[in-house]
Amino acid sequence: MTFRGAAIAATAVALLALASVTADAQSMTSETISFAGGRVTLGGDVSATFSCTDSEISTSSVCPDDTGFFNYTDYEHSALRMVRIDLAASVRASRRLSFLVEVRTEDGDRLQPYALYARIRPWISKPIDFQVGRVPPTFGAFMRSTYAADNLLIGYPLAYQYLMSIRADALPANADELIRMRGRGWLSNFSVGNTSPDRGLPLANAFRWDTGVQVHATSRTVEATLAVTTGSLGNPLVHDDNPGKQIATRVVVRPLPGLVVGASGAIAPFVTRGAADSAGASDSISSLTQAALGIDAEYSRDYYLVRMETIVSDWRVPLVRTPAIDLPLRASTFLIEGRYKIRPGLYAAARFDHIGFSNIAGTARTTSWEAPVDRVEVGGGYSLLRNLMFKGSYQRDTRPAGRTQKLNAVATQVVFWF
């Protein structure tokens, strides 16, 4: 058994052992651990996810892989088959300065820094703080629900996980090249820049945080955030691969009890220096941008919770050869999800998700530059203990292009946090 397989098996066994603990074990740690007079706090979560899918491609496996890569976050990791461990620590150096760090491992890979930043509050009496380092994402509503315990279901919204064919380091020379890669975001390749096959980008990456400077201010009904970071919305980086920076902002309003309305925006050059040089577009690299706008809302009352989010994103790539790509390349997403609490500790949930794309004209046909995708997921969760949850869901994905054009998946997940 490989190290990765051993890690997955060991973690899954540990989680199942936790799940068998009786209700008398409520004394199990369910809150963050603190010491040094509350100056240092520790927390974390562990989740184990397994899924069984059908496949349009013949296989002898009882539960074959997702041959359409609908739920993959890169070529090797699927959000529906993953063991993830997060460990977080916060150190309060003074009333004005704190340090926060979080490390994460997926499927037994080495620990990676997920968050690492300093939080500075220049004025104790004012709710304004500055965050410097690898900071929480500014854009979008779902970024605040990416932990397994916060996600209503098991899968991720398409905007934050689904891999499109578009890449930062490789560019299509014309519309025909881009059309040929529809539905191939798990492993796409183009003739300009890096010609090696590699994964494409999601619209917004929910698996890596931004690196830069962020300012955050709140009042009783309004919350505002502004950030300048490296990389782009779909490709957050620690070290930038082009001369530009991303500017992102988010405003949240709470006009009524239970109602939250938000708006987000982000713009950044997303094409690498190497790809721009290969396309002969070095002088205009700052105009090769990803720009996105998002609107979201959440309403909760009694046993109900309803969330909605829509995002529109444009990409501008250099024009290399004919047939020229109609610019900008646009993606539009719509998500609605809801939860109903059936009884204490037990809930049902559902999500409908769609991502569509603008049309481009190739030599033989005019079609969307990427294959549109619909996702429906239904399921629920049950809290075995205060900090131990079991979730189950059924997911269906469909699209009109790609190696595999539909997916049916049944998934289970166990989550423990402290």
N, C-alpha and C positions, 0 to 999 in steps of 0.2 A: 504494500500500500504506500502511495506517495505521501510526502509530508502534508500536502494540501488535503488529501483524502483522510489522513489520520486526524487532522485538525477538525475537519467537518464532522467526522464520526464522533470524536470525543466531545465536541461542543453539543452536538445533537443529543448524545446520551445524557450529558449533564442537564440539558434543558428538560428532557423527558423525565429525568429524576426529580427535578424541581416541580414539574407538573403533577407528579404523583404525591406530593406532600399534602397532607390533610389540612383542613381549615384551621386546625390548632396551630399551624405554623405561621400565623399572621405576625408573629414576632420577628419573622425574617426581615432583614433590612429593606425598607421600602422608601427611604428618603436618602438624600445625599449625606455623606459622612463628613463631619466637620471636626476640626481640632485647632489648636493654637488660638484658643479664645474666639473661634469662629472666623479667623482670618484665612484659613485654608479649608476648602471644601472639595470633596471628591465625589464623582458620580460616574454612571456609565449605563450601558444597555447591551444586551446580547440578543440576537434574533437568529433563528434557524428557519429557513424557508425551503419547502420541497414542493415540486409540481409534477403532474403527469399530463402530457399533452398528446393529441393525436398528430399525425404527420401525413402530408400528401406524398412524401417520398418513402419508398419501401425501406423498412428497417426491421431487424429481428428483436430490437429492444422492447421490453414490456412498456416502459415509459420513455419514448424516444425524446431526443433533444428538440428544442424549438428550431426547426430547420428554416423557418422564416426570420429568425432573429428578432422577433417583434419586441421582446422584453430585455434584450441584451443592452448592457451599458458600455461594452466594448466587445471584441471578438471572443473573449473568454468568460466574461461574467454576465450571468443572467439575473435580473432582479427577482425572478421566480424560483431560482435555485441558488441560494446563497446563505452562508453563515457569516454574519457580520458582528464584530465586537468593537464597541466604542468605549473609550475611557477618557474622562474629562476632569480637569482640575482648575480651580480658581484660587488665586492668591491675592488677598487684599493687602497691599503694601502700606496704604494710608487711606484716608477718607477721599482723597482725590485720585488715587492711582491703584489700578488692579491689573493683574495679568491672568489671561485665560488661555488654556491649551486643551486640545482634544486630539487624540490619536485613534486611528481606525485600521482594522485589518478586515479584508474580505476573502473568504475561502482559503484562509491559511497563508495568504501573502504576507510580506513583511509589513510591520507597522508603518503607517503613513500619517504625517501631520495633516489633520483635517481643518483645525483651527489653531491659530497661534497669534495672539494679539494683545496689545496693551489698551486698557480703557482709561481715559483721562477725563476727570470732571473738574474743569477749572474753577467753577463756581458751585459751591456746595448747596446754595439755596436755589439754584436754577436747574431745571431738568434738561440739561444739555450735556452731552458727552461726546468725546472724540475717541475713535478706535483706530489703531494703527497696527498693520501686520496682515495676517490672513484672517480677514474679517467676515462676519455673516453676510450672505448675499442681500443686496438691496432690492432687487427686482422681484416682483411677483408675490402671490399669496401662498402657493404651495411650498415655497422654500421654508416656511415655518412649520411644515407638517411632514418633513422628510424622514423623521425618525419613525421606526416601526410602531412604537406605542402611540404616535400621533396620527399616523395614516389610517383613515377609516377602513381601507381595504388593504390588499397585499401589493397589487401592481401600482405602478406610477403613472401619472398623467402623461399623455403622449408628448406634450410640449417640453417636459422636463426629463424625458428618458429616451424617446424613440430616435434612433439614429437615421438621419437623412444622408443622401449621397454626397452632399456638399462638404468640402474639406477646406481647411485653412492653408495647407501646404501643397495642395494639388488642385489645379484648375482645369475645367473643360475648355478645349480650344474653340469649340463652337456648340451650337444647339444640339447637333446630332450626338455628340459625345455625352452631353448631359442627359438626353432622353434615354440613351442606352443604359444608363446607370439607375433608372427609376426602380425603387424597391431594393437597392443594393447597398444601403448605408452601412451594413455590418462589415462590408469589405468592398469599397469602391476604388476605382483607379481612373486617372485622367492623364493626358499627354503633356501637360504643362506643369512644371515644378517637380515634385516628388512623384515619380511614376510607379513606385511600389504600391501594391494594393494595401489599403489600411481602412480603419473605421472612419465613418463620417461623423458629423457633429449633430447633437440635438439642438433644438431651438434654444433652450436654456438648460445648462448643466446643473443638475441637482446633486451631483456626487463630488463636486469640488467647490470650495469656497473661493472668494475673491481675495486678491492681495493688493493692499493700498491703504488709503486713508478714508475714513467714513465719519460723518458728523450726524448726530441723532438728537432730535429735540421732541419733547412731548408737552401736551397740555391736557386739560380734562377731556376734551373731545377730539383733538387733532394730534397726529403724530407725523413727523416729517424726517426723511433720511436723504442724505446726499453723499455720494461716494465717487472717488477717483481711483481707478484700479487698473491693473494690467490685464492683458488678454481681452476677451469679449464675452458676451452673454453665453454663447454656446461653447466657448473654449477659455475658461478662466486659467490664468497662468501665474506662476511665481516670478519668472523672468520673461519680459515681453519679447516677442519675436518680430516686432515691427516698431516704427518710431512713435506710434500713437498710444493714447490711454483711453480707457473707457470712462464715460461719465454716466452715472446711473442715479435715479432719484425715485422716491416713493412717498406718497402722501396717503395717510389713512384717516378717515373721519368716522366717528361714532355718534351719529345724530340721535339715536334712540337706544334704549336698553335692548341688547340682543342683536343690534344691527351694526355691521362693520362694512364700510365701503372703502375701497382702495384704488389707486391709480399709480402705474409705474411707467418709467421710460428709461431707455438705455441706448447709447450709441458708441461705437468703437470701430477703428480699423481692425479687420479680422484676418486679412491675407498676410502670410509671412513674407519677409524680405526676399527669401529665395524664390518663392512662387511669383512674386511681383517682378523680380529680375528676369525670370524665364519668360514671362508674358510681355516684357518690354514696357512695364508700367511702373517702374521705380519712382518716376517723378510724380505719379498720381496715387501713390500707395495710401495716402491719408484719406482719399475719397473712396477707397474700396472697403466699405463699412457694412456692419450689421447694425441696423437701427430697429428698435422694438418699442411698442406701446402695449400696455396691458391694463385691463379694468377687471376688478373682482368685487364680489360682495358675499357676505355671510350673514345668515339670520338664524338665531336659535331661540326657541321658546318651549317651555315644558319638556316634552320628550323628543322634540324635533331639532334637527340641525340641517340647514341647506346651504350649500356653497356653489358659487358660479364664478368662472374665470374665463376671459377671452383675451387672446394675445394676437397681435399682428406684427410680423417681423419682415424686414426687407434686407436683402443682401445685394451688394453691387460688386460685380466681378469685371475684370478687364475684357474688352472685346479683342479677340486674337485673330480669328478667321471667320469666314462666312460658312454656313448661315449664322448670322449674328444672334446672340442671346438677347431676348427682349428683357430690358432692365426696368425696374429692379425685379429680382427673383423674390416672390412674396409667399409667405406661409401664414395661414390664418387658423387659429385653434379656438375651439369652444369646449368647455367642460362644465358639467353640472353633476353634483353629487349630493347625497343626503344620508342621514342616519336617523334611525328611530330606536329609542331605548325601550325594549320590550319589558324588562324587569331589571332590578339592580344587578349590574355586572354583565347583562346580556343585551346585545343590540344587533340590528340588521342594517345593512348599508347597500347602496347601489351607486354606480357612476356611469355616465355616458360621456364619451370623449370623441372628438373629431379633429383631424388636422388636414387642411386642404391647401392646394398650391396653385399659383398663377400659371397661365399657359405660355408656352413658347412655340415658335414655328421652326420645325426642322425641315430637312429636304423632302421627306416623304409624308410628314403629317404634322399637324398642330395638336399639342397635348400639354397636359400639366408637366412642369419640369421635374416633379417628384410624384410618386404614387400616393394619392390621398388614402388615409387610414381611418377606419372607425373602430372604436373599442367600447365594449360593454362589459362591465364587471359587477357582479352581485355577490354578496356574502354577508359576513357578520363576525362578531367576536364575543368571547366570553372570558371574563376575568376570574381565573381560578383562585387567585389571591389578589391582594391590592396592587401588587406590582408584578404579576405573572398572568399573561394573557395568551389565549389560544384564538387564532383566527382561521377562517376558511373562506374560499371564494371560488367562483367560476368566472372565467374570462373568455371572451370571444373577440378576435381581431380579424378584420377583412380589409383587403386592398386589391386593386385591379392589375397589379404588376409585381414582379419579383420572383425569386426562386419558389417561394411558397406564398400563396395568396390568402390563406386563411389559417387561423389557429383557434383551437378549443383547448383550454387548459383548466385543470382543477388544481388548486394550490392550498397548502396548509402552512401555517406559521406559528411558532411559539416565541414569545417575547418576554424577557425578564429585564427589569431595570431597577436602578437604585440611585 
